[in-house]
């Protein structure tokens, strides 16, 4: 029973139903509009043709019936097109209303085809209109399986219940042929409609699942890329970032002759810090110091890299000539005053030494040469007692 209910209802995961129906509404909007425009053009042509017949459209009751049915379909089609045009901007928000409008129009098409077919019987014609209008509705309409079953099954019953009241003018008994042909056509329409609906829904469902999986893969790749270029302990960029992303930034600024400054920062006597307080405290110190550096780099154009161990590399781009020196001194004095400290480490003061190299504007010096010169300046700062800044 559950399988039958699922087959006659929504075939995909119900949690995706709203999204799938929205997508189907967007995809079928243009197709249904074109379909209705074709119907409108054909009915206007039929109205013109019947109006130009000798005696006009009202000379016989049967001809009058044709004229009225053509006019009804024209008016209903115009009303549907006008309503959709007015709701076009809100079609995604009101996709349920759009679906009901399209279903109502498909029902009209089917019953209209039955009415024309019944009128055809009075002239000795066959089931041609019933057949092609039913097939058209099955191919174009987007109906749930149970809706298709009710519509085409109900239309079949309606036709065969009313056929005896519209006898063949030549006295031929076509009831068995009409019932057999209309039955097979109705079954065929149900199969076509159900198949098209399930295929469209499952196609949208597959597209959504594929997109979700793709987005997950992209997100995982982004996280993996971040892990590749991020230092695990501090969360700062690492040397992989230095060799890939930062190299490109550096080349762009240098090609535009912008200002470049490189600061090599080292925590003084960090080995002794680890020996005294332990490696866990040392890691805590590095994280706190990295957070302090990140705050100092806010609103500045540049990059901050953990170069290795207790060494940090800071690049500043397009800053004024004195900004690098001012920033270096501010960081040195702030660390000396304990501004970097995290909670529970008030007695664990550190100092830093900074080596600075800058070019204003940048010349032909490479990224590696910048780093080497800043490192040489850092060596000089250490040689002269640490807790100071030296510039080359």
ChimeraX attribute file (.defattr): number of C-alpha atoms within 10 A of each C-alpha:
attribute: neighborCount
match mode: 1-to-1
recipient: residues
	/A:1	6
	/A:2	7
	/A:3	9
	/A:4	8
	/A:5	12
	/A:6	12
	/A:7	16
	/A:8	17
	/A:9	16
	/A:10	17
	/A:11	19
	/A:12	18
	/A:13	10
	/A:14	10
	/A:15	8
	/A:16	13
	/A:17	15
	/A:18	12
	/A:19	14
	/A:20	22
	/A:21	18
	/A:22	17
	/A:23	17
	/A:24	19
	/A:25	21
	/A:26	14
	/A:27	11
	/A:28	16
	/A:29	17
	/A:30	11
	/A:31	12
	/A:32	17
	/A:33	17
	/A:34	13
	/A:35	13
	/A:36	19
	/A:37	16
	/A:38	12
	/A:39	16
	/A:40	21
	/A:41	12
	/A:42	14
	/A:43	20
	/A:44	16
	/A:45	13
	/A:46	16
	/A:47	19
	/A:48	13
	/A:49	13
	/A:50	19
	/A:51	15
	/A:52	11
	/A:53	11
	/A:54	8
	/A:55	10
	/A:56	14
	/A:57	21
	/A:58	15
	/A:59	11
	/A:60	10
	/A:61	10
	/A:62	15
	/A:63	17
	/A:64	15
	/A:65	16
	/A:66	20
	/A:67	21
	/A:68	15
	/A:69	18
	/A:70	21
	/A:71	17
	/A:72	15
	/A:73	19
	/A:74	21
	/A:75	13
	/A:76	15
	/A:77	21
	/A:78	15
	/A:79	12
	/A:80	18
	/A:81	18
	/A:82	12
	/A:83	13
	/A:84	18
	/A:85	13
	/A:86	10
	/A:87	16
	/A:88	14
	/A:89	10
	/A:90	12
	/A:91	19
	/A:92	16
	/A:93	12
	/A:94	14
	/A:95	19
	/A:96	15
	/A:97	13
	/A:98	21
	/A:99	21
	/A:100	12
	/A:101	15
	/A:102	23
	/A:103	18
	/A:104	12
	/A:105	19
	/A:106	22
	/A:107	20
	/A:108	17
	/A:109	20
	/A:110	24
	/A:111	22
	/A:112	20
	/A:113	23
	/A:114	26
	/A:115	19
	/A:116	18
	/A:117	21
	/A:118	24
	/A:119	19
	/A:120	19
	/A:121	19
	/A:122	16
	/A:123	14
	/A:124	15
	/A:125	14
	/A:126	17
	/A:127	19
	/A:128	14
	/A:129	19
	/A:130	26
	/A:131	20
	/A:132	14
	/A:133	18
	/A:134	29
	/A:135	21
	/A:136	17
	/A:137	23
	/A:138	27
	/A:139	17
	/A:140	17
	/A:141	21
	/A:142	25
	/A:143	24
	/A:144	19
	/A:145	24
	/A:146	15
	/A:147	18
	/A:148	26
	/A:149	20
	/A:150	12
	/A:151	23
	/A:152	27
	/A:153	17
	/A:154	13
	/A:155	21
	/A:156	23
	/A:157	16
	/A:158	14
	/A:159	21
	/A:160	19
	/A:161	11
	/A:162	13
	/A:163	20
	/A:164	14
	/A:165	11
	/A:166	15
	/A:167	19
	/A:168	19
	/A:169	11
	/A:170	9
	/A:171	8
	/A:172	9
	/A:173	11
	/A:174	16
	/A:175	14
	/A:176	10
	/A:177	12
	/A:178	15
	/A:179	17
	/A:180	13
	/A:181	13
	/A:182	23
	/A:183	17
	/A:184	13
	/A:185	19
	/A:186	26
	/A:187	16
	/A:188	16
	/A:189	24
	/A:190	26
	/A:191	16
	/A:192	16
	/A:193	27
	/A:194	25
	/A:195	15
	/A:196	20
	/A:197	24
	/A:198	21
	/A:199	13
	/A:200	15
	/A:201	22
	/A:202	17
	/A:203	15
	/A:204	19
	/A:205	21
	/A:206	13
	/A:207	13
	/A:208	16
	/A:209	13
	/A:210	12
	/A:211	12
	/A:212	12
	/A:213	12
	/A:214	12
	/A:215	12
	/A:216	12
	/A:217	12
	/A:218	12
	/A:219	12
	/A:220	12
	/A:221	12
	/A:222	12
	/A:223	13
	/A:224	12
	/A:225	12
	/A:226	15
	/A:227	14
	/A:228	15
	/A:229	21
	/A:230	20
	/A:231	19
	/A:232	12
	/A:233	12
	/A:234	19
	/A:235	16
	/A:236	21
	/A:237	23
	/A:238	22
	/A:239	17
	/A:240	15
	/A:241	21
	/A:242	22
	/A:243	13
	/A:244	11
	/A:245	12
	/A:246	20
	/A:247	14
	/A:248	13
	/A:249	15
	/A:250	21
	/A:251	14
	/A:252	12
	/A:253	16
	/A:254	22
	/A:255	12
	/A:256	11
	/A:257	16
	/A:258	18
	/A:259	19
	/A:260	25
	/A:261	26
	/A:262	27
	/A:263	31
	/A:264	29
	/A:265	25
	/A:266	26
	/A:267	22
	/A:268	19
	/A:269	13
	/A:270	18
	/A:271	14
	/A:272	11
	/A:273	18
	/A:274	15
	/A:275	11
	/A:276	12
	/A:277	11
	/A:278	12
	/A:279	13
	/A:280	10
	/A:281	16
	/A:282	19
	/A:283	15
	/A:284	16
	/A:285	25
	/A:286	21
	/A:287	19
	/A:288	18
	/A:289	22
	/A:290	22
	/A:291	18
	/A:292	18
	/A:293	18
	/A:294	13
	/A:295	11
	/A:296	14
	/A:297	17
	/A:298	9
	/A:299	7
	/A:300	13
	/A:301	11
	/A:302	19
	/A:303	21
	/A:304	21
	/A:305	26
	/A:306	25
	/A:307	20
	/A:308	12
	/A:309	11
	/A:310	20
	/A:311	18
	/A:312	22
	/A:313	24
	/A:314	22
	/A:315	24
	/A:316	21
	/A:317	22
	/A:318	20
	/A:319	16
	/A:320	15
	/A:321	15
	/A:322	9
	/A:323	13
	/A:324	22
	/A:325	20
	/A:326	11
	/A:327	13
	/A:328	23
	/A:329	15
	/A:330	13
	/A:331	22
	/A:332	19
	/A:333	15
	/A:334	15
	/A:335	20
	/A:336	15
	/A:337	13
	/A:338	16
	/A:339	15
	/A:340	20
	/A:341	21
	/A:342	16
	/A:343	6
	/A:344	7
	/A:345	12
	/A:346	10
	/A:347	8
	/A:348	14
	/A:349	15
	/A:350	19
	/A:351	20
	/A:352	24
	/A:353	26
	/A:354	33
	/A:355	27
	/A:356	27
	/A:357	25
	/A:358	23
	/A:359	17
	/A:360	15
	/A:361	16
	/A:362	20
	/A:363	13
	/A:364	11
	/A:365	10
	/A:366	14
	/A:367	17
	/A:368	12
	/A:369	12
	/A:370	21
	/A:371	21
	/A:372	15
	/A:373	20
	/A:374	27
	/A:375	24
	/A:376	19
	/A:377	23
	/A:378	27
	/A:379	18
	/A:380	20
	/A:381	22
	/A:382	20
	/A:383	9
	/A:384	12
	/A:385	10
	/A:386	20
	/A:387	19
	/A:388	19
	/A:389	23
	/A:390	22
	/A:391	18
	/A:392	13
